[in-house]
Amino acid sequence: MLVDDVKINVTAGRGGDGVVAFNRNKMELGPTGGDGGRGGCVYVKGVPDIGALKRFRYKKDIKAEDGKDGRSQFRDGSEGEDVFLRVPVGTVITRGDGKFFGEIENVGEKVVIAKGGRGGRGNFKFRSSTNTSPKEYEEGDQGEEASFHFELKLIADVGFVGLPNVGKSSLLNELTNAKSKVANYRFTTLEPHLGVYYDLILADIPGLISGASEGKGLGIKFLRHVERTKLLFHFIAADSKDHLLDYNTVRSELKKHKEELLEKKEYIIISKKDNVSKEKLSSIEKEMKKIKKDVYSVSILDDQSMQEVKNLLSRIANEK
């Protein structure tokens, strides 16, 4: 199951202490105490793996390495090793108090969320003309500690929405070989799936049901993934008993979750066209075109209709 919402605690490394040391060689007397090393920092780094947050499902406390103490003969302590927390592109980061911290939008993008403590100075740094044999030194600073909330909101060019079992996963598989699970039951897809069609990222959003925006089914968990898609393919099964009801049910849940979702560019995809007669399909198309001009009928078993969808995606890609 996709883990797309986690809370963690992070602690950066403590800085190493400076040291008091003196040169024991004749004619070379004086302070030689080195500085402590900086504590390790905690970073968040974007990766293309949509399931990257699952590693934080049980490991909630992350700590970077402490810096090492300074040594004699001007030798500074080594820095603590940094920790990189790999999160999917599209992850929104908020602090424990709910304040927005940032978001990861690109693969390889990284941001520090907890800075390591500064290393303390050794006695060599305290020498002066009036204090040639200083015994002062500094302790290292503590690293930053904080709590964070990671929430994945998929970033995709096209989001596939609709009721359960309307053919979204089948079309995604046919276009991109995404290998989504496909079956004929109420909750077909239990987690979002991504596929790439040339330069377009396609996201199969699990089927929504009436009441999804209020938490029924897995609605809220997936509605937020629609927020970041640039446009929508709204799927309606040709063999449905009430096409307008199906359409309005999904649109209602989108509106209740966030009204701006209704402003996204939308194409109506009448799926499973091979399950009804040509006369019935024509009637459905006329009915849906009263709502939206952009209506496409498709079956993964029909090469011509698949080509029409591919041509549509090519136009979208060119506009992108």
C-alpha positions as CSV (number, residue, x, y, z in Angstrom):
1,M,0.0,0.0,0.0
2,L,1.2,3.5,-0.9
3,V,2.5,5.5,2.1
4,D,1.9,9.2,1.2
5,D,1.6,10.9,4.6
6,V,4.1,10.6,7.4
7,K,5.3,12.4,10.4
8,I,8.9,12.2,11.6
9,N,11.3,13.7,14.2
10,V,14.8,14.8,13.1
11,T,17.9,15.7,15.1
12,A,21.0,17.1,13.5
13,G,24.4,16.2,14.8
14,R,26.0,18.0,17.7
15,G,29.2,19.9,17.0
16,G,32.5,18.4,18.4
17,D,34.3,20.2,21.3
18,G,37.5,22.1,20.8
19,V,40.5,20.8,22.7
20,V,43.2,22.3,24.9
21,A,46.7,21.0,23.8
22,F,50.2,22.4,23.7
23,N,53.3,21.6,21.5
24,R,55.8,19.6,23.5
25,N,58.6,20.0,21.0
26,K,61.5,22.3,22.1
27,M,61.6,25.7,20.6
28,E,58.0,25.2,19.4
29,L,56.0,25.8,22.5
30,G,52.4,27.1,22.2
31,P,48.8,26.1,21.9
32,T,47.9,23.4,19.3
33,G,44.4,22.5,20.2
34,G,42.2,21.9,17.1
35,D,38.5,22.8,16.6
36,G,35.6,20.4,16.8
37,G,33.9,19.2,13.7
38,R,30.5,20.4,12.5
39,G,27.6,18.1,13.3
40,G,25.9,16.3,10.4
41,C,22.9,18.0,8.8
42,V,19.6,16.4,7.8
43,Y,18.5,16.9,4.2
44,V,15.4,16.0,2.2
45,K,16.1,15.0,-1.4
46,G,13.7,14.4,-4.2
47,V,13.7,11.0,-6.0
48,P,11.4,9.6,-8.7
49,D,10.2,6.7,-6.5
50,I,6.6,7.2,-5.7
51,G,6.8,4.8,-2.8
52,A,9.9,6.4,-1.1
53,L,7.9,7.5,2.0
54,K,7.3,3.9,3.1
55,R,10.7,3.8,4.7
56,F,9.4,6.3,7.3
57,R,6.3,4.2,8.2
58,Y,8.1,2.7,11.2
59,K,11.3,4.7,11.5
60,K,10.1,8.0,12.9
61,D,13.2,9.3,14.6
62,I,16.2,10.2,12.4
63,K,19.5,11.5,13.8
64,A,22.6,12.7,12.0
65,E,26.1,11.9,13.2
66,D,27.8,14.1,15.8
67,G,31.0,16.0,14.9
68,K,34.2,14.7,16.3
69,D,36.2,16.5,19.0
70,G,39.3,18.5,18.0
71,R,42.8,17.0,18.7
72,S,46.3,18.1,19.4
73,Q,48.8,19.4,16.8
74,F,46.2,21.6,15.1
75,R,44.1,18.7,14.0
76,D,40.4,19.6,13.7
77,G,37.8,17.0,14.4
78,S,36.0,15.5,11.4
79,E,32.5,16.6,10.5
80,G,29.5,14.4,11.3
81,E,28.0,12.6,8.3
82,D,25.0,14.2,6.8
83,V,21.7,12.3,6.5
84,F,19.6,12.4,3.3
85,L,15.9,11.6,3.5
86,R,14.7,10.5,0.1
87,V,11.2,11.6,-0.7
88,P,9.1,11.4,-3.9
89,V,8.9,14.4,-6.1
90,G,5.7,16.2,-5.1
91,T,6.2,15.9,-1.4
92,V,5.0,18.9,0.6
93,I,6.9,19.6,3.9
94,T,5.3,21.3,6.9
95,R,6.7,21.8,10.4
96,G,5.3,20.1,13.4
97,D,3.3,23.3,14.2
98,G,1.6,23.2,10.8
99,K,3.6,25.9,9.2
100,F,4.6,25.4,5.5
101,F,8.3,24.7,5.2
102,G,8.8,23.8,1.5
103,E,8.1,21.3,-1.2
104,I,10.2,19.0,-3.5
105,E,9.4,19.5,-7.1
106,N,12.3,18.1,-9.0
107,V,14.4,14.9,-8.9
108,G,17.7,15.6,-7.2
109,E,16.4,18.7,-5.5
110,K,17.5,18.9,-1.9
111,V,16.9,21.1,1.1
112,V,18.3,21.1,4.6
113,I,15.6,20.7,7.3
114,A,17.9,20.5,10.4
115,K,21.4,22.1,10.5
116,G,24.2,20.5,12.4
117,G,25.7,22.2,15.4
118,R,28.9,24.3,15.0
119,G,32.1,22.8,16.2
120,G,33.8,24.5,19.2
121,R,37.1,26.3,18.9
122,G,40.3,24.7,20.3
123,N,42.8,26.7,22.4
124,F,44.9,27.6,19.3
125,K,42.2,30.0,18.3
126,F,42.4,31.8,21.7
127,R,46.1,32.7,21.5
128,S,47.1,36.4,21.6
129,S,50.1,38.5,22.4
130,T,48.9,38.8,26.0
131,N,47.8,35.1,26.3
132,T,50.4,32.9,24.8
133,S,49.3,29.8,26.6
134,P,45.5,29.9,26.6
135,K,43.6,27.1,28.2
136,E,40.2,28.2,26.9
137,Y,38.2,26.1,24.5
138,E,34.6,25.9,23.3
139,E,32.1,23.1,23.5
140,G,30.3,22.2,20.3
141,D,26.7,23.5,19.7
142,Q,23.7,21.2,19.7
143,G,22.2,20.3,16.3
144,E,18.7,21.5,15.4
145,E,15.8,19.3,16.4
146,A,12.4,19.5,14.7
147,S,9.3,17.5,13.8
148,F,8.0,17.5,10.2
149,H,5.0,16.3,8.2
150,F,5.7,14.9,4.7
151,E,2.6,14.7,2.5
152,L,2.8,13.5,-1.1
153,K,0.8,15.3,-3.7
154,L,1.4,13.8,-7.1
155,I,2.6,16.2,-9.8
156,A,1.3,14.9,-13.1
157,D,0.3,16.4,-16.5
158,V,-2.9,14.4,-16.8
159,G,-4.9,12.9,-13.9
160,F,-7.3,10.0,-14.6
161,V,-10.5,10.4,-12.4
162,G,-13.8,8.6,-12.2
163,L,-15.8,6.1,-10.2
164,P,-14.2,2.7,-9.4
165,N,-13.9,0.2,-12.3
166,V,-14.3,2.6,-15.2
167,G,-11.2,1.5,-17.1
168,K,-8.6,4.1,-15.9
169,S,-6.0,1.5,-15.0
170,S,-6.5,-0.5,-18.2
171,L,-5.9,2.6,-20.4
172,L,-2.9,3.7,-18.4
173,N,-1.4,0.2,-18.8
174,E,-2.1,0.2,-22.5
175,L,-0.5,3.6,-23.0
176,T,2.5,3.4,-20.6
177,N,3.0,-0.2,-19.4
178,A,2.5,1.1,-15.9
179,K,1.2,-2.4,-14.8
180,S,-1.6,-1.1,-12.5
181,K,-3.7,-3.8,-11.0
182,V,-6.9,-4.3,-12.9
183,A,-10.0,-6.2,-11.8
184,N,-13.7,-6.1,-11.8
185,Y,-14.6,-5.1,-8.2
186,R,-15.6,-2.1,-6.2
187,F,-12.2,-0.8,-5.3
188,T,-10.0,-1.7,-8.2
189,T,-7.0,0.5,-7.5
190,L,-5.8,1.0,-3.9
191,E,-3.0,3.4,-4.7
192,P,-2.2,5.9,-7.4
193,H,-0.1,4.8,-10.3
194,L,2.1,6.9,-12.6
195,G,3.0,6.3,-16.2
196,V,5.0,8.2,-18.7
197,Y,3.7,8.7,-22.3
198,Y,6.5,10.4,-24.1
199,D,6.9,13.7,-22.2
200,L,3.6,13.5,-20.3
201,I,3.2,12.1,-16.8
202,L,-0.1,10.3,-16.4
203,A,-1.6,9.6,-13.0
204,D,-4.3,7.0,-12.4
205,I,-6.2,8.3,-9.3
206,P,-8.0,5.6,-7.5
207,G,-11.8,5.5,-8.1
208,L,-13.9,8.0,-6.0
209,I,-17.2,7.2,-4.5
210,S,-20.0,9.4,-3.2
211,G,-18.9,10.8,0.2
212,A,-15.2,10.5,-0.7
213,S,-14.6,14.1,0.4
214,E,-16.0,13.3,3.8
215,G,-13.7,10.3,4.2
216,K,-15.7,7.5,2.8
217,G,-13.7,4.8,1.1
218,L,-10.2,6.1,0.6
219,G,-11.4,9.4,-0.8
220,I,-9.6,12.1,1.1
221,K,-6.4,10.1,0.8
222,F,-6.5,10.4,-3.0
223,L,-8.4,13.6,-3.7
224,R,-5.4,15.6,-2.7
225,H,-3.4,14.0,-5.5
226,V,-5.8,15.6,-8.0
227,E,-4.8,19.0,-6.8
228,R,-1.4,19.0,-8.6
229,T,-2.5,17.6,-11.9
230,K,-2.6,20.1,-14.8
231,L,-5.7,18.7,-16.5
232,L,-8.2,15.8,-16.0
233,F,-9.4,12.8,-18.0
234,H,-12.8,12.1,-16.5
235,F,-13.7,8.5,-17.2
236,I,-17.3,7.3,-17.5
237,A,-18.1,3.7,-18.3
238,A,-20.2,3.2,-21.5
239,D,-22.1,0.4,-19.8
240,S,-23.1,2.5,-16.8
241,K,-26.8,2.7,-15.8
242,D,-26.7,6.5,-15.3
243,H,-23.9,8.4,-17.0
244,L,-24.9,11.9,-15.8
245,L,-25.1,10.7,-12.2
246,D,-21.6,9.1,-12.5
247,Y,-20.2,12.3,-13.9
248,N,-21.9,14.6,-11.3
249,T,-20.9,12.3,-8.4
250,V,-17.2,12.7,-9.1
251,R,-17.5,16.4,-9.9
252,S,-19.4,16.9,-6.6
253,E,-16.6,15.2,-4.6
254,L,-14.0,17.3,-6.4
255,K,-15.9,20.5,-5.5
256,K,-16.3,19.6,-1.9
257,H,-12.6,18.9,-1.5
258,K,-11.4,22.0,-3.3
259,E,-13.6,24.1,-5.6
260,E,-10.7,25.1,-7.8
261,L,-10.5,21.5,-9.0
262,L,-13.5,22.2,-11.2
263,E,-11.6,24.9,-13.0
264,K,-9.1,22.4,-14.4
265,K,-9.2,21.6,-18.1
266,E,-11.3,18.4,-18.5
267,Y,-11.8,15.8,-21.2
268,I,-14.6,13.3,-20.9
269,I,-13.5,9.7,-21.7
270,I,-16.3,7.3,-22.4
271,S,-14.5,4.0,-21.7
272,K,-15.4,0.4,-22.5
273,K,-17.2,1.5,-25.7
274,D,-17.1,-2.1,-26.9
275,N,-19.6,-3.1,-24.2
276,V,-22.5,-1.2,-25.8
277,S,-24.1,-1.0,-29.3
278,K,-23.1,1.8,-31.7
279,E,-26.6,3.4,-31.3
280,K,-26.3,3.4,-27.5
281,L,-22.7,4.9,-27.7
282,S,-23.9,7.6,-30.1
283,S,-26.7,8.5,-27.6
284,I,-24.2,8.7,-24.7
285,E,-21.8,10.9,-26.7
286,K,-24.6,13.4,-27.5
287,E,-25.7,13.4,-23.9
288,M,-22.2,14.1,-22.6
289,K,-21.4,16.7,-25.3
290,K,-24.1,18.8,-23.8
291,I,-21.8,19.2,-20.8
292,K,-18.4,19.2,-22.4
293,K,-17.4,19.6,-26.0
294,D,-14.3,17.5,-25.5
295,V,-15.7,13.9,-25.4
296,Y,-13.7,10.8,-26.6
297,S,-15.0,7.2,-26.7
298,V,-12.4,4.6,-26.3
299,S,-11.8,0.9,-25.9
300,I,-8.4,-0.7,-25.5
301,L,-9.6,-3.4,-27.9
302,D,-10.2,-0.8,-30.6
303,D,-7.1,0.5,-32.4
304,Q,-8.8,3.5,-34.0
305,S,-10.1,4.9,-30.7
306,M,-6.8,4.3,-29.0
307,Q,-5.1,6.3,-31.8
308,E,-7.5,9.1,-31.2
309,V,-6.5,9.2,-27.5
310,K,-2.8,9.1,-28.5
311,N,-3.3,12.0,-30.9
312,L,-5.0,13.9,-28.0
313,L,-2.1,13.2,-25.7
314,S,0.4,14.3,-28.5
315,R,-1.5,17.7,-28.8
316,I,-1.4,18.1,-25.0
317,A,2.4,17.3,-25.0
318,N,3.0,19.9,-27.8
319,E,1.1,22.5,-25.8
320,K,3.2,21.6,-22.7
